[in-house]
Every structure is written in structure tokens, then in C-alpha cells.
């Protein structure tokens, strides 16, 4: 195993496959291009659910069945039949939409012959929060086979950036050729309208349809034909019938047109692993415009070899079956792609059995500790067998970049989709018009969602006058090469160069225009906070262990480490100070259960630390806010309905009282006002609890000031008076308006009436987009930190400097 693979793969969780359900053969999980598995966070403190659609092929009298698992696919239990007639071997394509599942099923088998039974059906499986299960709506026939002279198969499903559902399938023609047909629904799957055909191949066809950012990408090939793989692309903003012309995607074909696994890379591209017509396994990357050169994954050729892929962040896990003895002995292996380099192969199951088609979930959260894969396992290629599981234990990646990357649940408890016991109104009921100050809309309707044509140049003022107010914001400098960690009281910007080592701290004293090295030798820097006296506090990691460190010379040297073990920091708001005492609140990602979360305190400037109190009813420690007038300390914790709370301490964090509880209490950004109330931005992502700006009083009174288009992640005072607030765009949840793809900056002169000032388009549709007001420069200008924002650097990172104009 290479050093790379050794660092990423902690252990094989199963020396052999674990059988789950009986099936008709080792190839029960065909078609490999389809998603048979989805991963869903249902909230209320529950573990994530995995839904799996399996075709039994008549074994035990079963056909296509939907199963669920809450233990990472170690075991499954039946939800309901999807299509119980096993004489028609339909396979399903699943797509998670919030907590609901869009499901498509169509025929797939070793042979394709004409049949009027070969129709394509779409069906919603809706999550029932009260009973914690999924219930099907009536199936909608998308493609209807008129007679026994033709038939559809290998149907695929995609949902574009505008929420439209696209179905692609291949129609068998009388001469044995196949036509790639496509149909679209603009009404949420109630009806579908055929669009012009996408292509035709001389034999049976196969391919993949994926939604990538604001594009649909379709690439396809055919059985037993040494021809190039072809592709077509459409922009979501174009008329429905508009696609690019057919062109070659790459020069080699794909075995059977369908021996492939593909997943969006999170940056507008695609990871593709496929078997070519020489029966060898290759990898290619699509960068949003073209497929790059191929990389050999497995050079042993075999008819049965297939791949299944899972992405976690920027890491791709490639599972595949490698032949040892034809039709009788196969190994289940995995290789890991990181930074464009494959690690060595790791054998997960070497038992002497036939191992057929594989399937895995396409994307897992960043804090996942294992990657499971399902496969067909049988004595030989012609015998009955089981769907079995292997899994790989993985080292979770380090924490987000100084709070800029959302944690796997969105950073605010998106695993907690169930609102509080009063239906979510314990956090303040949004005003019917989405306005501000108890129903009076702001200049652009309070949230600026009517805001004309959005900009994509990294910060465009809202053209409908959304910046009207006591001041406006003007971008004066854009940086696409650095990741900001902190801004201190003197306006010094501390950062990391994108693509460089996380232990090489740089700093700028001229407003982010130029940077010079400072230093760091204690490990990889993840989160940093600048205290009022100039002390820098940081959480760093070395060999997977996190520690709290300090610097008293502007980041040149670091000392006095305190081991935190697996605990991390959520962001700069994990730190606070009252008088001469520094505080640090822990954040964890190693379980979804409640764990002891420690509040640390230091009375000597961070030289030594002691645990001040331990909070046991929560999963995450989000933020600390200090009240310098009364000496009170506020804390927000998450993330489920039972775990979330806003707490207040009047004795320096030794004891706490609950001000707000329930899902509505999820919040990261806030500030204590002069009257002792806390201005808090909710970071809720699931209806009916839309994110809002709240005002919390020590008495327990809660006022809802403004409904917002997305979760709040930054809130800072503006020099000269007023406030600036940043909202993000989340790929999960259901609070965003249809077509909304923006992170935003809001401004206010009094903390009550707000207007949208700037908006930034997200880059990737599968990552969190944030434009966070991060600090104030010595010039009085605001620094806004970007994450997954179009027009910025690696992963949409960088920052922008905004001038305050009054």
C-alpha cells in the first residue's frame, strides 16, 4: 500500500463480505451506472438512513424491493415493494431530494428483447416524519412502449439546478439499434414531456446522465462496438429542447455502454470510472468542458469486472471486482484517488466466490468514518447468491478551513430536519411576506429574493435598489489565491496560500494586497481566532490528533499546546473572551449522538487551560458570545431537536441556563447588543423552520426580526455604526427558493431593518457556498471570506474587500 493509501484507509472492516438479502445471482445489482443506494439525514437525533433498491429476481417470491438501514448497511429491513412482479426484472435509480426520494424503475437484464412491458416509471417516495418511514405516491409512466416491436431499458434520472426532473432511457429499435430518448418534468414529477432524441447507436446502448452545477451532461456508448464514447451537454438556462451537438467524449468505448460509475466531483466536473472494450478498468475526469486523459485502474481484463465509486470531499473511493479464477473466484478491491494520484489496491474480500455487480452511494459527508459497498456474492456466475457488504474504515478529513467549509450536516445540524415541538415557531414565526420588523418589508421585500439579475463576478449589487439604507458596500479588492483564517484588531490578515501546506502561515498588513511568511511548526492550521490583546489562538492537527495552541508574536511561533484528541473547533466563534479570561468551546464530528462537550477556560492568556464545564446533552458546540457589560457568556449548541440549545451563563461558564431549545436553536453567528439581548442568525435548513434573524432576551423572550433566504454564518458590527450579515447557500435542506443559488450579504443601520447589499453565485451544486463577513481592516473596510463562490480560486475560495460608503 502506498503512503497515501495508508494515510486514508485505517482498516478493512470486513475480512469477507457480510450477506444481507438473498437474490437470484451475483449480478443482481446491475445496472452499475444507476444509483441503487442513497444516504439521507432524517433528523431528530436519528442516525442517517441508507435506502437501497434490490431486485431479488423471484427469490422468496420477491421482485424489486426498497430496503432501509440505520447502521451503515450492516443490516437492512424492508420498507415496501417497488415493483413486486419478479418476472419483469426492473432495476431502480434513486435520487435523494431533501428527505424524499425520487425513484425511477425500468427493465434491465442480460438480454434485451422487444416487449410492451418495457415501460419506464417515475415515483416519489415521501418521508413521513411522524412514523419515520417512506411512503410511495402513485407511479407515473414516463415512457410508454406501444407494442411488442420495441421497448425501453436502462433508465436514468437527474434533477437540474432549477429543480426539473430529467429521465433518459434507451429505446430498442426494430433493426437492433438503440435510440437515446429523454423526457422532462417541470411540475415536480406529476407529468413528463418527451424532448428531441439525444442520439443513436448501432447496438444496445448505455451511458450516464448527470446534473453538474448548472449543466446536464449525457455521455453514452454501446455494446460490442469499438467506437468512441459520445456526449451531449445542455445549460439549465437554455430552452428545454436545446442541447449541444453530438461530439466525441473520448476515443475509446465503454463496455456494453454501461460498465461505468460516475459521480460529480463537487467542483463542476465528473469522476468517471469505466471498463473499455478491452475489458480493462480506467478513470477519466471531466472538468466541465472536456474529459481528460485516461488512467489505468485495473489491467486484468474480465467480462464481469465492474466498478462502484463514492466521493468524500475531494477523495474518490473506487471499488471493483478482480478476477482470480474465471466465473468462480473474484476479489473485492478498492483504490483511492487523492490529488490526482491513485493509491495501491486494498483487498476487502478475497473469499473464493463469484463477485458480480457492485453499487455504492455516490457522495458521503466529510465526517464519514467508513465507506460501504454492496455487491452480488454467489458460488459461481450461474448460481443464486446474496447481496453482500464490505466497508472501509477511513480517517475523516481535517476540520473545515477556519469555519469556511460546512461540516457534513451543513455545519448547523442539517441532520436535524424535524422542527421543535411547536412546529418550529419556538424560534419565531416568519412574517407572511418575508418582511422585517414585524411585517414591514425592507426596500427589496426584506430578503432581496426579487432582486433582478444576479451577478456572477464575485459580488454584484442588487439592481432593484436592495442596497438602500444608511450605507452601501462597494467591492474594491478581490483575492483568489488565499484562504483567510483570521483578522486581528489591527487589521492584519492571517491566511494560507491555496494549494500550499496548511502549516505555512502568511500575513498581510496592507489589506490583503500582499502577503509575507509568518510561520507555524505545530501542525496543520484549521481554525484561528485573534484575541483583543493580539494573542492568536488556533486549533491544529498532527497525525489526526487535534490540539489548541497560541502565538504571542503574530503567528511567527506557536507554543503551549493542549491536546483535544478528536475534538476540533467549529470556527473563530468557538473562541470568546470576558475580561482577562479566554474561552474555547469544543466541536465534534465523530458521532451523531450526544457527547460530552467541554468548555475550556484560560486566565493567563492561553498559556494554560482547564475545563470550566462539560455539557452532555448536545452533539456540537457551535459558538460563544460574550456580554462585556454584564459579564454573561452565551453559547449555541446543536444539532437535533433534542440536542440544540442557546444557553446563557452568569458565572463565567460554570453553570448554564437554557434560553431557547429545539431545532430553532441551531445558530452559528450572533452578537450581544448593548441591552444584553443576543442577535442570532438561525442556520436551520429544513422547513417549516426557515432561517431567520432572532433577538433573544435573557428572560426567554424571542423576537423574529427577519426571514432569510439561507442560513446565517456571519454577523459583525460595521465601523461607524450598523451591521453586516452573511447568509449561505446549502446543497441540502429545503428552505431555498426555487432557482436560488446565491450566498448574500445583508446590511442594517439598526439591527432591525435589513436590506440585501451583495449576492454571490455558488460554484458547485453539491458543496456549501458562503460569503462570510470575516473582519474589519485598519482602513475600516470589511473583509468577506469566500467558500464555493463562482469567480474565486480553488474550490471557489478567496476573499473580497468591501468599502463602506455612507
Secondary structure, 3 states (H helix, E strand, C coil): CCHHHHHHEEEECCCCCEEEEEECCCCCCCCCCCCCEEEECCCCCCCCEEEEEEECCCHHHCCEEEEEECCCCCCCEEEEEEECCCCCCEEEEEEEECCEEEEEEEECCCCCCCCCCCCEEEEEEEEECCCCEEEECCCEEEECCCCCCCEEEEEEEEECCCCCEEEEEEEECCCCCEEEEEEEECCCCCCCEEEEEEEEECCCEEEEEEEECCEEEEEEEECCCCCCEEEEEEECCCCCCCCCCCEEEECCCCHHHCCEEEEECCCCCEEEEEECCCCCEEEEEECCCCECCCEEEECCCCCCCCEEEEEECCEEEEEEEEEEECCCEEEEEEEEEECCEECCCEEEECCCCEEEEEECCCECCCCCCEEEEEEEEECCCCCCEEEEEEEEEECCCCCCCCCCCCCCCCCCCCCCCCCCCCCCHHHCCCCCCCCECCCECCCCCCCCCCCCCCCCCCCEECCCCCCCCCCEEEEEEEECCEEEEEECCCCCEEEEECCCCCCCCEEECCCCCCCEECCCCCCEEEEEEECCCCCEEEEEEECCEEEEEEECCCCCCCEEEEEEECCECCCHHHEEEECCEEEEECECCCCCCCEEEEEEEECCCCCCCEEEEEEEEECEEEEEEECCCCCCEEEEEECCCCCCEEEEECCCCCCCEEEEECHHHCEEEEEECCCCCEEEEECCCCCCCCCEEEEECCCCCEEEEEECCCCEEEEEECCCCCEEEEECECCCCCCCCCCCCEEEEEEECCCCCEEEEEEEEECCCCCCEEEEEEEECCCCCEEEEEECECCCCHHHCEEEEEEEEC
